[in-house]
Amino acid sequence: MMELVIAAVLLLFFVFPLFGGVLAFVSGAIRPRFHGGKVLSGWHPLNPYYKLSPYHFGKR
């Protein structure tokens, strides 16, 4: 029974959000912000949305 609960929690918090993000990206609902094929300067290289985060303390 505990294995089932752990599996359900893992699905809810890890797999479903990843799947939803991939679907949103593929459908064009969200787009990373690139300029000339490169991430804009001052942005985290692995996360194009980093500058929009309230936890980004660099230049805005």
mmJSON file of the N, C-alpha and C atoms, coordinates in Angstrom:
{"data_MODEL":{"atom_site":{
"group_PDB":["ATOM","ATOM","ATOM","ATOM","ATOM","ATOM","ATOM","ATOM","ATOM","ATOM","ATOM","ATOM","ATOM","ATOM","ATOM","ATOM","ATOM","ATOM","ATOM","ATOM","ATOM","ATOM","ATOM","ATOM","ATOM","ATOM","ATOM","ATOM","ATOM","ATOM","ATOM","ATOM","ATOM","ATOM","ATOM","ATOM","ATOM","ATOM","ATOM","ATOM","ATOM","ATOM","ATOM","ATOM","ATOM","ATOM","ATOM","ATOM","ATOM","ATOM","ATOM","ATOM","ATOM","ATOM","ATOM","ATOM","ATOM","ATOM","ATOM","ATOM","ATOM","ATOM","ATOM","ATOM","ATOM","ATOM","ATOM","ATOM","ATOM","ATOM","ATOM","ATOM","ATOM","ATOM","ATOM","ATOM","ATOM","ATOM","ATOM","ATOM","ATOM","ATOM","ATOM","ATOM","ATOM","ATOM","ATOM","ATOM","ATOM","ATOM","ATOM","ATOM","ATOM","ATOM","ATOM","ATOM","ATOM","ATOM","ATOM","ATOM","ATOM","ATOM","ATOM","ATOM","ATOM","ATOM","ATOM","ATOM","ATOM","ATOM","ATOM","ATOM","ATOM","ATOM","ATOM","ATOM","ATOM","ATOM","ATOM","ATOM","ATOM","ATOM","ATOM","ATOM","ATOM","ATOM","ATOM","ATOM","ATOM","ATOM","ATOM","ATOM","ATOM","ATOM","ATOM","ATOM","ATOM","ATOM","ATOM","ATOM","ATOM","ATOM","ATOM","ATOM","ATOM","ATOM","ATOM","ATOM","ATOM","ATOM","ATOM","ATOM","ATOM","ATOM","ATOM","ATOM","ATOM","ATOM","ATOM","ATOM","ATOM","ATOM","ATOM","ATOM","ATOM","ATOM","ATOM","ATOM","ATOM","ATOM","ATOM","ATOM","ATOM","ATOM","ATOM","ATOM","ATOM","ATOM","ATOM","ATOM"],
"id":[1,2,3,4,5,6,7,8,9,10,11,12,13,14,15,16,17,18,19,20,21,22,23,24,25,26,27,28,29,30,31,32,33,34,35,36,37,38,39,40,41,42,43,44,45,46,47,48,49,50,51,52,53,54,55,56,57,58,59,60,61,62,63,64,65,66,67,68,69,70,71,72,73,74,75,76,77,78,79,80,81,82,83,84,85,86,87,88,89,90,91,92,93,94,95,96,97,98,99,100,101,102,103,104,105,106,107,108,109,110,111,112,113,114,115,116,117,118,119,120,121,122,123,124,125,126,127,128,129,130,131,132,133,134,135,136,137,138,139,140,141,142,143,144,145,146,147,148,149,150,151,152,153,154,155,156,157,158,159,160,161,162,163,164,165,166,167,168,169,170,171,172,173,174,175,176,177,178,179,180],
"type_symbol":["N","C","C","N","C","C","N","C","C","N","C","C","N","C","C","N","C","C","N","C","C","N","C","C","N","C","C","N","C","C","N","C","C","N","C","C","N","C","C","N","C","C","N","C","C","N","C","C","N","C","C","N","C","C","N","C","C","N","C","C","N","C","C","N","C","C","N","C","C","N","C","C","N","C","C","N","C","C","N","C","C","N","C","C","N","C","C","N","C","C","N","C","C","N","C","C","N","C","C","N","C","C","N","C","C","N","C","C","N","C","C","N","C","C","N","C","C","N","C","C","N","C","C","N","C","C","N","C","C","N","C","C","N","C","C","N","C","C","N","C","C","N","C","C","N","C","C","N","C","C","N","C","C","N","C","C","N","C","C","N","C","C","N","C","C","N","C","C","N","C","C","N","C","C","N","C","C","N","C","C"],
"label_atom_id":["N","CA","C","N","CA","C","N","CA","C","N","CA","C","N","CA","C","N","CA","C","N","CA","C","N","CA","C","N","CA","C","N","CA","C","N","CA","C","N","CA","C","N","CA","C","N","CA","C","N","CA","C","N","CA","C","N","CA","C","N","CA","C","N","CA","C","N","CA","C","N","CA","C","N","CA","C","N","CA","C","N","CA","C","N","CA","C","N","CA","C","N","CA","C","N","CA","C","N","CA","C","N","CA","C","N","CA","C","N","CA","C","N","CA","C","N","CA","C","N","CA","C","N","CA","C","N","CA","C","N","CA","C","N","CA","C","N","CA","C","N","CA","C","N","CA","C","N","CA","C","N","CA","C","N","CA","C","N","CA","C","N","CA","C","N","CA","C","N","CA","C","N","CA","C","N","CA","C","N","CA","C","N","CA","C","N","CA","C","N","CA","C","N","CA","C","N","CA","C","N","CA","C","N","CA","C","N","CA","C"],
"label_alt_id":[null,null,null,null,null,null,null,null,null,null,null,null,null,null,null,null,null,null,null,null,null,null,null,null,null,null,null,null,null,null,null,null,null,null,null,null,null,null,null,null,null,null,null,null,null,null,null,null,null,null,null,null,null,null,null,null,null,null,null,null,null,null,null,null,null,null,null,null,null,null,null,null,null,null,null,null,null,null,null,null,null,null,null,null,null,null,null,null,null,null,null,null,null,null,null,null,null,null,null,null,null,null,null,null,null,null,null,null,null,null,null,null,null,null,null,null,null,null,null,null,null,null,null,null,null,null,null,null,null,null,null,null,null,null,null,null,null,null,null,null,null,null,null,null,null,null,null,null,null,null,null,null,null,null,null,null,null,null,null,null,null,null,null,null,null,null,null,null,null,null,null,null,null,null,null,null,null,null,null,null],
"label_comp_id":["MET","MET","MET","MET","MET","MET","GLU","GLU","GLU","LEU","LEU","LEU","VAL","VAL","VAL","ILE","ILE","ILE","ALA","ALA","ALA","ALA","ALA","ALA","VAL","VAL","VAL","LEU","LEU","LEU","LEU","LEU","LEU","LEU","LEU","LEU","PHE","PHE","PHE","PHE","PHE","PHE","VAL","VAL","VAL","PHE","PHE","PHE","PRO","PRO","PRO","LEU","LEU","LEU","PHE","PHE","PHE","GLY","GLY","GLY","GLY","GLY","GLY","VAL","VAL","VAL","LEU","LEU","LEU","ALA","ALA","ALA","PHE","PHE","PHE","VAL","VAL","VAL","SER","SER","SER","GLY","GLY","GLY","ALA","ALA","ALA","ILE","ILE","ILE","ARG","ARG","ARG","PRO","PRO","PRO","ARG","ARG","ARG","PHE","PHE","PHE","HIS","HIS","HIS","GLY","GLY","GLY","GLY","GLY","GLY","LYS","LYS","LYS","VAL","VAL","VAL","LEU","LEU","LEU","SER","SER","SER","GLY","GLY","GLY","TRP","TRP","TRP","HIS","HIS","HIS","PRO","PRO","PRO","LEU","LEU","LEU","ASN","ASN","ASN","PRO","PRO","PRO","TYR","TYR","TYR","TYR","TYR","TYR","LYS","LYS","LYS","LEU","LEU","LEU","SER","SER","SER","PRO","PRO","PRO","TYR","TYR","TYR","HIS","HIS","HIS","PHE","PHE","PHE","GLY","GLY","GLY","LYS","LYS","LYS","ARG","ARG","ARG"],
"label_asym_id":["A","A","A","A","A","A","A","A","A","A","A","A","A","A","A","A","A","A","A","A","A","A","A","A","A","A","A","A","A","A","A","A","A","A","A","A","A","A","A","A","A","A","A","A","A","A","A","A","A","A","A","A","A","A","A","A","A","A","A","A","A","A","A","A","A","A","A","A","A","A","A","A","A","A","A","A","A","A","A","A","A","A","A","A","A","A","A","A","A","A","A","A","A","A","A","A","A","A","A","A","A","A","A","A","A","A","A","A","A","A","A","A","A","A","A","A","A","A","A","A","A","A","A","A","A","A","A","A","A","A","A","A","A","A","A","A","A","A","A","A","A","A","A","A","A","A","A","A","A","A","A","A","A","A","A","A","A","A","A","A","A","A","A","A","A","A","A","A","A","A","A","A","A","A","A","A","A","A","A","A"],
"label_entity_id":["1","1","1","1","1","1","1","1","1","1","1","1","1","1","1","1","1","1","1","1","1","1","1","1","1","1","1","1","1","1","1","1","1","1","1","1","1","1","1","1","1","1","1","1","1","1","1","1","1","1","1","1","1","1","1","1","1","1","1","1","1","1","1","1","1","1","1","1","1","1","1","1","1","1","1","1","1","1","1","1","1","1","1","1","1","1","1","1","1","1","1","1","1","1","1","1","1","1","1","1","1","1","1","1","1","1","1","1","1","1","1","1","1","1","1","1","1","1","1","1","1","1","1","1","1","1","1","1","1","1","1","1","1","1","1","1","1","1","1","1","1","1","1","1","1","1","1","1","1","1","1","1","1","1","1","1","1","1","1","1","1","1","1","1","1","1","1","1","1","1","1","1","1","1","1","1","1","1","1","1"],
"label_seq_id":[1,1,1,2,2,2,3,3,3,4,4,4,5,5,5,6,6,6,7,7,7,8,8,8,9,9,9,10,10,10,11,11,11,12,12,12,13,13,13,14,14,14,15,15,15,16,16,16,17,17,17,18,18,18,19,19,19,20,20,20,21,21,21,22,22,22,23,23,23,24,24,24,25,25,25,26,26,26,27,27,27,28,28,28,29,29,29,30,30,30,31,31,31,32,32,32,33,33,33,34,34,34,35,35,35,36,36,36,37,37,37,38,38,38,39,39,39,40,40,40,41,41,41,42,42,42,43,43,43,44,44,44,45,45,45,46,46,46,47,47,47,48,48,48,49,49,49,50,50,50,51,51,51,52,52,52,53,53,53,54,54,54,55,55,55,56,56,56,57,57,57,58,58,58,59,59,59,60,60,60],
"pdbx_PDB_ins_code":[null,null,null,null,null,null,null,null,null,null,null,null,null,null,null,null,null,null,null,null,null,null,null,null,null,null,null,null,null,null,null,null,null,null,null,null,null,null,null,null,null,null,null,null,null,null,null,null,null,null,null,null,null,null,null,null,null,null,null,null,null,null,null,null,null,null,null,null,null,null,null,null,null,null,null,null,null,null,null,null,null,null,null,null,null,null,null,null,null,null,null,null,null,null,null,null,null,null,null,null,null,null,null,null,null,null,null,null,null,null,null,null,null,null,null,null,null,null,null,null,null,null,null,null,null,null,null,null,null,null,null,null,null,null,null,null,null,null,null,null,null,null,null,null,null,null,null,null,null,null,null,null,null,null,null,null,null,null,null,null,null,null,null,null,null,null,null,null,null,null,null,null,null,null,null,null,null,null,null,null],
"Cartn_x":[0.817,0.0,0.862,1.938,2.801,3.493,3.846,4.461,3.515,2.229,1.227,1.113,1.147,1.073,2.302,3.472,4.707,4.691,4.237,4.154,3.185,2.056,1.08,1.651,2.359,2.967,4.033,4.849,5.871,5.247,4.173,3.482,2.919,2.263,1.63,2.636,3.744,4.663,5.818,6.125,7.265,6.888,6.152,5.896,4.845,3.717,2.654,3.077,3.761,4.204,5.206,6.107,7.041,6.304,5.364,4.576,3.768,3.165,2.398,3.272,4.468,5.388,5.837,6.105,6.496,5.346,4.136,2.983,2.775,2.916,2.749,3.828,5.053,6.141,5.923,5.544,5.337,4.154,3.108,1.933,2.153,3.251,3.538,2.959,2.4,1.814,2.895,4.07,5.203,6.389,7.198,8.391,9.557,10.716,11.888,12.312,12.939,13.324,14.778,14.947,16.272,16.446,17.681,17.975,19.118,18.843,19.873,20.335,19.441,19.79,20.516,20.754,21.453,20.548,20.737,19.984,20.446,19.515,19.866,20.875,21.727,22.779,22.176,22.807,22.314,21.301,20.963,19.99,20.739,20.134,20.74,20.775,21.912,22.023,21.092,20.655,19.786,18.321,18.028,16.648,16.37,15.793,15.505,14.516,13.783,12.804,13.388,14.686,15.313,15.167,15.281,15.196,13.811,12.787,11.424,11.138,12.035,11.826,12.029,11.194,11.409,12.678,13.282,14.498,15.757,15.598,16.732,17.205,18.41,18.902,19.901,20.009,20.925,20.266,20.837,20.272,18.917,17.986,16.658,16.439],
"Cartn_y":[-1.196,0.0,1.262,1.257,2.43,2.702,1.636,1.811,2.52,2.208,2.847,4.337,4.679,6.088,6.847,6.242,6.889,7.068,6.063,6.162,7.259,7.377,8.418,9.81,9.966,11.265,11.626,10.67,10.931,11.33,10.657,11.024,12.435,12.753,14.065,15.209,15.041,16.153,16.209,15.111,15.116,14.817,13.758,13.318,14.184,14.431,15.21,16.64,17.376,18.722,18.721,17.735,17.653,17.385,16.469,16.14,17.353,18.074,19.272,20.366,20.541,21.543,21.216,19.953,19.535,19.764,19.416,19.642,21.125,21.975,23.417,23.971,23.5,23.97,23.543,22.28,21.757,22.444,22.742,23.385,24.868,25.424,26.832,27.762,27.225,28.069,28.829,28.238,28.932,28.832,29.86,29.874,30.438,29.786,30.368,31.62,32.551,33.811,33.736,33.602,33.538,34.721,35.096,36.154,35.658,35.462,34.963,33.562,32.737,31.367,31.214,32.338,32.278,32.857,32.382,32.922,34.352,35.259,36.654,36.795,37.8,37.989,38.271,37.745,37.931,36.885,36.021,34.975,33.694,32.886,31.602,30.744,30.111,29.383,28.182,27.619,26.451,26.798,28.054,28.446,29.828,29.905,31.199,32.051,31.466,32.214,32.722,32.535,32.87,34.348,35.221,36.665,37.063,36.321,36.634,36.178,35.407,34.868,35.943,35.957,36.919,36.62,35.461,35.086,35.417,36.085,36.501,37.859,37.919,39.149,39.888,39.491,40.169,41.375,41.798,42.951,42.58,43.495,43.247,44.054],
"Cartn_z":[0.0,0.0,0.0,0.791,0.867,-0.469,-1.186,-2.501,-3.456,-3.371,-4.217,-3.9,-2.639,-2.23,-2.721,-2.564,-3.021,-4.535,-5.256,-6.713,-7.134,-6.455,-6.783,-6.519,-5.41,-5.091,-6.122,-6.503,-7.514,-8.842,-9.228,-10.463,-10.389,-9.291,-9.161,-9.166,-8.476,-8.289,-9.278,-9.967,-10.872,-12.318,-12.552,-13.922,-14.607,-13.965,-14.599,-14.936,-14.045,-14.425,-15.581,-15.615,-16.735,-18.036,-17.996,-19.182,-19.646,-18.7,-19.042,-19.619,-19.083,-19.617,-21.026,-21.277,-22.63,-23.602,-23.207,-24.086,-24.362,-23.345,-23.535,-24.455,-24.305,-25.157,-26.602,-26.801,-28.155,-28.831,-28.069,-28.663,-28.925,-28.407,-28.649,-27.609,-26.54,-25.498,-24.737,-24.605,-23.987,-24.925,-24.927,-25.766,-24.961,-25.037,-24.395,-25.15,-24.466,-25.101,-25.549,-26.841,-27.435,-28.377,-28.623,-29.58,-30.45,-31.714,-32.611,-32.28,-31.741,-31.414,-30.101,-29.403,-28.121,-27.043,-25.842,-24.72,-24.489,-24.174,-23.955,-22.825,-22.914,-21.909,-20.542,-19.524,-18.169,-17.757,-18.65,-18.339,-18.046,-17.205,-16.876,-18.139,-18.466,-19.736,-19.862,-18.742,-18.813,-18.605,-18.248,-17.968,-18.544,-19.746,-20.365,-19.575,-18.651,-17.863,-16.544,-16.34,-15.058,-14.713,-15.716,-15.463,-14.964,-15.311,-14.891,-13.469,-12.893,-11.555,-10.493,-9.461,-8.374,-7.579,-7.793,-7.083,-7.877,-9.024,-9.84,-9.331,-8.787,-8.174,-9.061,-10.31,-11.226,-11.86,-12.993,-13.71,-14.274,-14.214,-14.776,-16.015],
"occupancy":[1.0,1.0,1.0,1.0,1.0,1.0,1.0,1.0,1.0,1.0,1.0,1.0,1.0,1.0,1.0,1.0,1.0,1.0,1.0,1.0,1.0,1.0,1.0,1.0,1.0,1.0,1.0,1.0,1.0,1.0,1.0,1.0,1.0,1.0,1.0,1.0,1.0,1.0,1.0,1.0,1.0,1.0,1.0,1.0,1.0,1.0,1.0,1.0,1.0,1.0,1.0,1.0,1.0,1.0,1.0,1.0,1.0,1.0,1.0,1.0,1.0,1.0,1.0,1.0,1.0,1.0,1.0,1.0,1.0,1.0,1.0,1.0,1.0,1.0,1.0,1.0,1.0,1.0,1.0,1.0,1.0,1.0,1.0,1.0,1.0,1.0,1.0,1.0,1.0,1.0,1.0,1.0,1.0,1.0,1.0,1.0,1.0,1.0,1.0,1.0,1.0,1.0,1.0,1.0,1.0,1.0,1.0,1.0,1.0,1.0,1.0,1.0,1.0,1.0,1.0,1.0,1.0,1.0,1.0,1.0,1.0,1.0,1.0,1.0,1.0,1.0,1.0,1.0,1.0,1.0,1.0,1.0,1.0,1.0,1.0,1.0,1.0,1.0,1.0,1.0,1.0,1.0,1.0,1.0,1.0,1.0,1.0,1.0,1.0,1.0,1.0,1.0,1.0,1.0,1.0,1.0,1.0,1.0,1.0,1.0,1.0,1.0,1.0,1.0,1.0,1.0,1.0,1.0,1.0,1.0,1.0,1.0,1.0,1.0,1.0,1.0,1.0,1.0,1.0,1.0],
"B_iso_or_equiv":[0.0,0.0,0.0,0.0,0.0,0.0,0.0,0.0,0.0,0.0,0.0,0.0,0.0,0.0,0.0,0.0,0.0,0.0,0.0,0.0,0.0,0.0,0.0,0.0,0.0,0.0,0.0,0.0,0.0,0.0,0.0,0.0,0.0,0.0,0.0,0.0,0.0,0.0,0.0,0.0,0.0,0.0,0.0,0.0,0.0,0.0,0.0,0.0,0.0,0.0,0.0,0.0,0.0,0.0,0.0,0.0,0.0,0.0,0.0,0.0,0.0,0.0,0.0,0.0,0.0,0.0,0.0,0.0,0.0,0.0,0.0,0.0,0.0,0.0,0.0,0.0,0.0,0.0,0.0,0.0,0.0,0.0,0.0,0.0,0.0,0.0,0.0,0.0,0.0,0.0,0.0,0.0,0.0,0.0,0.0,0.0,0.0,0.0,0.0,0.0,0.0,0.0,0.0,0.0,0.0,0.0,0.0,0.0,0.0,0.0,0.0,0.0,0.0,0.0,0.0,0.0,0.0,0.0,0.0,0.0,0.0,0.0,0.0,0.0,0.0,0.0,0.0,0.0,0.0,0.0,0.0,0.0,0.0,0.0,0.0,0.0,0.0,0.0,0.0,0.0,0.0,0.0,0.0,0.0,0.0,0.0,0.0,0.0,0.0,0.0,0.0,0.0,0.0,0.0,0.0,0.0,0.0,0.0,0.0,0.0,0.0,0.0,0.0,0.0,0.0,0.0,0.0,0.0,0.0,0.0,0.0,0.0,0.0,0.0,0.0,0.0,0.0,0.0,0.0,0.0],
"pdbx_formal_charge":[null,null,null,null,null,null,null,null,null,null,null,null,null,null,null,null,null,null,null,null,null,null,null,null,null,null,null,null,null,null,null,null,null,null,null,null,null,null,null,null,null,null,null,null,null,null,null,null,null,null,null,null,null,null,null,null,null,null,null,null,null,null,null,null,null,null,null,null,null,null,null,null,null,null,null,null,null,null,null,null,null,null,null,null,null,null,null,null,null,null,null,null,null,null,null,null,null,null,null,null,null,null,null,null,null,null,null,null,null,null,null,null,null,null,null,null,null,null,null,null,null,null,null,null,null,null,null,null,null,null,null,null,null,null,null,null,null,null,null,null,null,null,null,null,null,null,null,null,null,null,null,null,null,null,null,null,null,null,null,null,null,null,null,null,null,null,null,null,null,null,null,null,null,null,null,null,null,null,null,null],
"auth_seq_id":[1,1,1,2,2,2,3,3,3,4,4,4,5,5,5,6,6,6,7,7,7,8,8,8,9,9,9,10,10,10,11,11,11,12,12,12,13,13,13,14,14,14,15,15,15,16,16,16,17,17,17,18,18,18,19,19,19,20,20,20,21,21,21,22,22,22,23,23,23,24,24,24,25,25,25,26,26,26,27,27,27,28,28,28,29,29,29,30,30,30,31,31,31,32,32,32,33,33,33,34,34,34,35,35,35,36,36,36,37,37,37,38,38,38,39,39,39,40,40,40,41,41,41,42,42,42,43,43,43,44,44,44,45,45,45,46,46,46,47,47,47,48,48,48,49,49,49,50,50,50,51,51,51,52,52,52,53,53,53,54,54,54,55,55,55,56,56,56,57,57,57,58,58,58,59,59,59,60,60,60],
"auth_comp_id":["MET","MET","MET","MET","MET","MET","GLU","GLU","GLU","LEU","LEU","LEU","VAL","VAL","VAL","ILE","ILE","ILE","ALA","ALA","ALA","ALA","ALA","ALA","VAL","VAL","VAL","LEU","LEU","LEU","LEU","LEU","LEU","LEU","LEU","LEU","PHE","PHE","PHE","PHE","PHE","PHE","VAL","VAL","VAL","PHE","PHE","PHE","PRO","PRO","PRO","LEU","LEU","LEU","PHE","PHE","PHE","GLY","GLY","GLY","GLY","GLY","GLY","VAL","VAL","VAL","LEU","LEU","LEU","ALA","ALA","ALA","PHE","PHE","PHE","VAL","VAL","VAL","SER","SER","SER","GLY","GLY","GLY","ALA","ALA","ALA","ILE","ILE","ILE","ARG","ARG","ARG","PRO","PRO","PRO","ARG","ARG","ARG","PHE","PHE","PHE","HIS","HIS","HIS","GLY","GLY","GLY","GLY","GLY","GLY","LYS","LYS","LYS","VAL","VAL","VAL","LEU","LEU","LEU","SER","SER","SER","GLY","GLY","GLY","TRP","TRP","TRP","HIS","HIS","HIS","PRO","PRO","PRO","LEU","LEU","LEU","ASN","ASN","ASN","PRO","PRO","PRO","TYR","TYR","TYR","TYR","TYR","TYR","LYS","LYS","LYS","LEU","LEU","LEU","SER","SER","SER","PRO","PRO","PRO","TYR","TYR","TYR","HIS","HIS","HIS","PHE","PHE","PHE","GLY","GLY","GLY","LYS","LYS","LYS","ARG","ARG","ARG"],
"auth_asym_id":["A","A","A","A","A","A","A","A","A","A","A","A","A","A","A","A","A","A","A","A","A","A","A","A","A","A","A","A","A","A","A","A","A","A","A","A","A","A","A","A","A","A","A","A","A","A","A","A","A","A","A","A","A","A","A","A","A","A","A","A","A","A","A","A","A","A","A","A","A","A","A","A","A","A","A","A","A","A","A","A","A","A","A","A","A","A","A","A","A","A","A","A","A","A","A","A","A","A","A","A","A","A","A","A","A","A","A","A","A","A","A","A","A","A","A","A","A","A","A","A","A","A","A","A","A","A","A","A","A","A","A","A","A","A","A","A","A","A","A","A","A","A","A","A","A","A","A","A","A","A","A","A","A","A","A","A","A","A","A","A","A","A","A","A","A","A","A","A","A","A","A","A","A","A","A","A","A","A","A","A"],
"auth_atom_id":["N","CA","C","N","CA","C","N","CA","C","N","CA","C","N","CA","C","N","CA","C","N","CA","C","N","CA","C","N","CA","C","N","CA","C","N","CA","C","N","CA","C","N","CA","C","N","CA","C","N","CA","C","N","CA","C","N","CA","C","N","CA","C","N","CA","C","N","CA","C","N","CA","C","N","CA","C","N","CA","C","N","CA","C","N","CA","C","N","CA","C","N","CA","C","N","CA","C","N","CA","C","N","CA","C","N","CA","C","N","CA","C","N","CA","C","N","CA","C","N","CA","C","N","CA","C","N","CA","C","N","CA","C","N","CA","C","N","CA","C","N","CA","C","N","CA","C","N","CA","C","N","CA","C","N","CA","C","N","CA","C","N","CA","C","N","CA","C","N","CA","C","N","CA","C","N","CA","C","N","CA","C","N","CA","C","N","CA","C","N","CA","C","N","CA","C","N","CA","C","N","CA","C","N","CA","C","N","CA","C"],
"pdbx_PDB_model_num":[1,1,1,1,1,1,1,1,1,1,1,1,1,1,1,1,1,1,1,1,1,1,1,1,1,1,1,1,1,1,1,1,1,1,1,1,1,1,1,1,1,1,1,1,1,1,1,1,1,1,1,1,1,1,1,1,1,1,1,1,1,1,1,1,1,1,1,1,1,1,1,1,1,1,1,1,1,1,1,1,1,1,1,1,1,1,1,1,1,1,1,1,1,1,1,1,1,1,1,1,1,1,1,1,1,1,1,1,1,1,1,1,1,1,1,1,1,1,1,1,1,1,1,1,1,1,1,1,1,1,1,1,1,1,1,1,1,1,1,1,1,1,1,1,1,1,1,1,1,1,1,1,1,1,1,1,1,1,1,1,1,1,1,1,1,1,1,1,1,1,1,1,1,1,1,1,1,1,1,1]
}}}
